[in-house]
Amino acid sequence: MSPDAQSARDDLAFLKALVSGDENIQWRSFGESYLAAGLIYGGQMILHAVQAAGLLPNTPAFGLGIGLGPTLVFIFVLSWIIYRNRGNTARGATGRAIGSIFGAVGLANLFLIAVIGSVAVQLHSIQVWLIYPCCIFVLQGTAWLFTFMMRRHGWHLAVAMGFFATAVAAAIAIPTSISLFILFLGIGMWGCMALPGWLLLRNTKAAG
């Protein structure tokens, strides 16, 4: 084999490694985080549904506990996941791009709280605030759509469409039925977050 041909093969192998990276490490950490988020926030929706049905106290303090408690639990679990997977970062350009889009979505969530929350407080409107989770689902769907465009795995597209469909269905239910709104979100949490997270963990374990 000529030196030029060998050099070309080495360059091609380097570019392939640069693009692909170690998916197993990246997706295992992401799967753990997504599964935890789906389970915890899905449970939050169940508690909200039970409260809306009148089976739990409907006081502001109790509602605040349901609203903030799961987030505190998730922060603890996420911190443990990050600590356990410290040093395991995506090495490929595509992996870093996918990680970046999900990170950007997480940051956008904070600004959505400020934007929608401030309007809801000023108008004293719970319906305005309920738009927030619908927007979160749209952002998550966008991140998964980007992932599909980068990886071309059909189930990534299915997750994206699931997020979009849940967001629209929940938004339509806001003016008529809060219970139905909560139900749609709960189904979305389990189907579009917990299930994909579990699938990612199963696939990475099988690959490992």
C-alpha positions, 0 to 999 in steps of 0.5 A: 500500500502506498504512503498516500493511500495509507495516509488517506485511510488514516485521515478517514479513520480519524474523521470517523472517530471524530464524528461518532465518538463514544456513543455508549458513554454519552447515551448511558448518562443521558438515559439515566437522566431522562429516565429519572426526569420522566419518573419523577415529573410523571409522578408529579403529574399524578399527584396534581391529577389526584389533587385536581380530583379532590383527593388531596388538599388544595391549599397553596402550601400543599400545591407549592410542595407538589410543584417544588418537591419533585424538582428538589428530588430531581436535582439531587438525583441528577447531581448523583448521576453527574457525579457518577459519570464525571469525566465521561463526556461525548467525544465526537462532534455529533455527540457534542452537538446533541449534548449542546442542544439539550443543554440549550433547551435546559437553559431556555426553560429558565427564561420561559419560567421568567417570561410566562411566570411573570405574565401569569402573576401579573394577570393572576391567571393559572391558565397562562402559567399552564402554557409553560409545560406545553412550551417545554414539551415543544422544546424537548421535541425540537431537541429530539428532532435535531437528534433524529436529523443527526443520527437518523434513528426512526425512534428519535423522530417518534419521540419528537412527534410524541412531544409535539403531539402532547404539547398540542393536546395539552394546550387544547385542554387548558380552557376546558379541563385541567384534569385532562391537561394534567393527564396528557402531561403525565402520559407524555412524561412516561411515554416521551421521557421515562420510556426513551430513557429506559430504552437508552439504558437497555441499548447501552447495556446491551452494546457494552 
